[in-house]
Amino acid sequence: MNGAIETHSDQIRELTESECWTLMRSADVGRLAVAIGDHPDIFPVNHFVDGNSILFRSAAGTKLAAAVLGRSVAFEVDGYDATDGEAWSVVVKGTARLIENMFEYLEAEELPLFPWHLGPKPNIVRIDPDDITGRRFFAAGRQTGAD
């Protein structure tokens, strides 16, 4: 292994910001990446796209503290269409903040953002993006048009 990374840019299509938001809205679960001290950690969370921001619920704990007290977060959502072998990935980088304003909280409470875990998750966090990128590609080993 020589350490070089082989890329096939003709097989990867960069997504527009609008396409990224559309795909984010189509997925139920994403991954929240945070730094806890000097170590990264990733948490799967169900989310809701509200305009051009991402909301998720959280109980008190490591995930919530790292998200809202850290400098920045990353949020990733992926998808795969088994019919045509096409996959996509969207990454949002930005800041997370606990919704504390009563009016903003009440508006968020009306959104279809339901935790999967039965435990109480009273905190609602909003990720305000600084950057959003995405790409679409065919999964390796998958041939299109073949039955």
C-alpha positions as CSV (number, residue, x, y, z in Angstrom):
1,M,0.0,0.0,0.0
2,N,1.5,3.3,-1.1
3,G,-0.8,5.6,0.9
4,A,-2.3,7.2,-2.1
5,I,-6.1,7.6,-2.3
6,E,-7.6,6.7,-5.6
7,T,-10.6,8.9,-6.5
8,H,-13.1,8.6,-9.4
9,S,-14.4,12.2,-9.6
10,D,-16.3,11.4,-12.7
11,Q,-18.4,9.0,-10.7
12,I,-19.2,11.4,-7.9
13,R,-21.5,14.3,-8.3
14,E,-21.4,17.2,-5.8
15,L,-24.9,18.2,-4.7
16,T,-26.3,21.7,-4.6
17,E,-27.3,23.2,-1.2
18,S,-31.0,22.8,-2.2
19,E,-30.5,19.1,-3.0
20,C,-28.7,18.6,0.3
21,W,-31.6,20.0,2.3
22,T,-34.1,17.9,0.3
23,L,-32.2,14.8,1.0
24,M,-31.8,15.7,4.7
25,R,-35.5,16.1,4.9
26,S,-36.0,12.6,3.5
27,A,-34.0,10.9,6.2
28,D,-35.1,10.2,9.8
29,V,-31.8,9.5,11.4
30,G,-28.4,11.2,11.2
31,R,-25.2,11.2,13.2
32,L,-24.1,14.1,15.4
33,A,-20.3,14.4,15.7
34,V,-18.9,16.3,18.6
35,A,-15.6,16.8,20.4
36,I,-15.6,15.7,24.0
37,G,-12.4,17.1,25.4
38,D,-9.8,16.1,22.9
39,H,-11.7,13.1,21.6
40,P,-14.4,12.9,18.9
41,D,-17.7,11.1,19.5
42,I,-20.7,10.3,17.3
43,F,-24.3,9.9,18.4
44,P,-27.1,8.6,16.2
45,V,-30.1,11.0,16.5
46,N,-33.5,11.3,14.8
47,H,-33.9,14.8,13.6
48,F,-36.2,17.3,11.9
49,V,-35.2,19.9,9.3
50,D,-36.7,23.2,10.1
51,G,-36.1,25.7,7.3
52,N,-32.3,25.6,6.9
53,S,-31.5,24.3,10.4
54,I,-31.6,20.9,12.1
55,L,-33.4,20.1,15.3
56,F,-33.0,17.1,17.6
57,R,-34.2,16.3,21.1
58,S,-31.8,15.2,23.9
59,A,-31.8,14.3,27.6
60,A,-29.2,15.9,29.8
61,G,-25.8,14.3,29.5
62,T,-22.7,14.0,27.4
63,K,-24.3,14.4,24.0
64,L,-26.2,17.6,25.0
65,A,-23.2,19.1,26.8
66,A,-20.7,18.4,24.1
67,A,-23.1,19.7,21.4
68,V,-24.0,23.0,23.0
69,L,-20.8,23.8,24.9
70,G,-18.4,22.9,22.2
71,R,-17.1,25.1,19.4
72,S,-18.8,23.4,16.6
73,V,-20.6,20.2,15.5
74,A,-21.0,18.1,12.4
75,F,-24.1,16.3,11.4
76,E,-24.2,13.6,8.7
77,V,-27.1,11.9,6.9
78,D,-26.7,9.2,4.3
79,G,-29.0,7.3,2.0
80,Y,-29.0,4.4,-0.4
81,D,-31.4,3.4,-3.2
82,A,-31.0,-0.3,-3.6
83,T,-33.0,-0.2,-6.9
84,D,-30.4,1.8,-8.8
85,G,-27.4,1.3,-6.5
86,E,-27.1,5.1,-5.9
87,A,-25.9,6.4,-2.6
88,W,-25.7,9.9,-1.1
89,S,-24.1,11.6,1.8
90,V,-24.7,15.1,3.3
91,V,-22.6,16.8,5.9
92,V,-23.6,19.9,7.8
93,K,-21.0,21.8,9.9
94,G,-22.1,24.5,12.3
95,T,-23.0,25.4,15.8
96,A,-25.5,23.8,18.1
97,R,-27.5,25.7,20.6
98,L,-30.1,24.7,23.2
99,I,-33.4,26.3,22.5
100,E,-34.2,28.4,25.5
101,N,-36.4,31.1,24.1
102,M,-40.0,30.2,25.2
103,F,-41.5,31.2,21.8
104,E,-38.9,29.3,19.8
105,Y,-39.3,26.3,22.1
106,L,-43.1,26.3,21.8
107,E,-42.8,26.5,18.0
108,A,-40.3,23.6,18.0
109,E,-42.7,21.5,20.2
110,E,-45.3,21.7,17.5
111,L,-42.9,20.1,14.9
112,P,-43.0,16.3,14.3
113,L,-39.8,15.6,16.2
114,F,-40.3,12.6,18.3
115,P,-37.6,10.7,20.2
116,W,-37.4,7.0,19.5
117,H,-36.2,6.2,23.0
118,L,-39.0,6.2,25.6
119,G,-37.0,8.2,28.1
120,P,-37.7,11.9,28.5
121,K,-35.8,14.1,26.1
122,P,-37.1,17.6,27.1
123,N,-34.2,19.6,25.5
124,I,-34.4,20.7,21.9
125,V,-31.2,21.6,20.1
126,R,-30.9,23.6,16.9
127,I,-27.9,23.2,14.6
128,D,-27.4,26.4,12.7
129,P,-25.2,25.5,9.7
130,D,-22.0,27.3,8.6
131,D,-21.4,24.9,5.7
132,I,-23.4,22.1,4.0
133,T,-21.9,19.7,1.4
134,G,-23.2,16.6,-0.2
135,R,-22.4,14.1,-2.9
136,R,-24.2,11.4,-4.8
137,F,-22.4,8.3,-6.2
138,F,-23.0,4.7,-7.3
139,A,-22.0,2.1,-4.7
140,A,-19.0,0.0,-5.6
141,G,-19.7,-3.3,-7.2
142,R,-23.2,-2.2,-8.3
143,Q,-23.9,-2.1,-12.0
144,T,-26.8,0.0,-13.2
145,G,-29.2,-1.2,-15.8
146,A,-28.6,-4.8,-15.1
147,D,-31.3,-7.2,-13.8
